[in-house]
C-alpha cells in the first residue's frame, strides 16, 4: 500500500505542477488527461483498501471482546 500511496503523491504533485504552467503541449495535455482518468481508479482502489482495513479492525475487536468475555466468565466476574 505504501508504494501506491507514494506513487499517487508523486503523480499528483507533478500534475499540480504541470497544470500551473501556461505552456501546454500535446504530450503534457495527454499526461494530464491520463492522470485525470486515473483518479477514479485510485479512488476505488483506496476505498477498497480502507474497507479491508476496517474489516481487519472489526475482526480484531471481536477477538479481543471474546477473549475478555471468556476471561471474565472463567473468573466468575459476570452474571452470565
N, C-alpha and C positions, 0 to 999 in steps of 0.2 A: 504494500500500500504506500509506503514511503516513496518508492520510485515514482508512482503515478502522481503523488502529491507534488514532489519536487519538479517533475516534468511539467505538470499543469501550471505551477507558479512561473517557471521559466517561459513557457509558451505565452501565458497571459501577460507577463511583463514585456516581452518582445512585441506582443500585439498592441499594447498600450503605447509603446514607444513608436511603432510604425504608424499607428493612426494619428499620432501627434504631428508627424511630418506632413507638410503640404505637398511635397513631391511624391507622387504615387505612380509607379509604372505598372505594367501588366503583371509582372512577377509579384510585386508587393500586393496588388489587388487580389491575385489568386491565393496568395498565402493568407491574407486577411479573411477571405471567404472560407477557406478551409478551416481556419480557427473558429469562425462563427458557426459553421456547420457541425463542428466537433463539440461545441458547448452542450448541446442536448444529450449527446452520448456520455459526456463526462458527468453531467448532472444525474443521469440514470445510473451510471456506474457508482458514483459516490452515494447515491440514495440506497442502492442495494447493499453496499458495504456497510453503511450506517445501520441498516436493518439487521444485518448479520451481527454487528457488534452489540446491538440491543438484545438480540436473541441470546447471545452468549451471556450477557449481563443477567438476563432473566433466569437463565438456566443456573448460573452460579448462585443467584439469590435463592432459588428454590432448593438447591442442595444445602446451602447454609441454614435455611429455615428448617428443613427436615432434620438436619443434624442437631440443631438447637432443641427442637421439639422432642426428639428422641432422648437427648441428654436430660432434659427436664423431667420427662416421664420416668426414665430409669432411676432418677434420684427422688422420685415421688414428690416433685415440686409443682405438679399441675393437678387440676381437678379431673382430668380425663383418665 
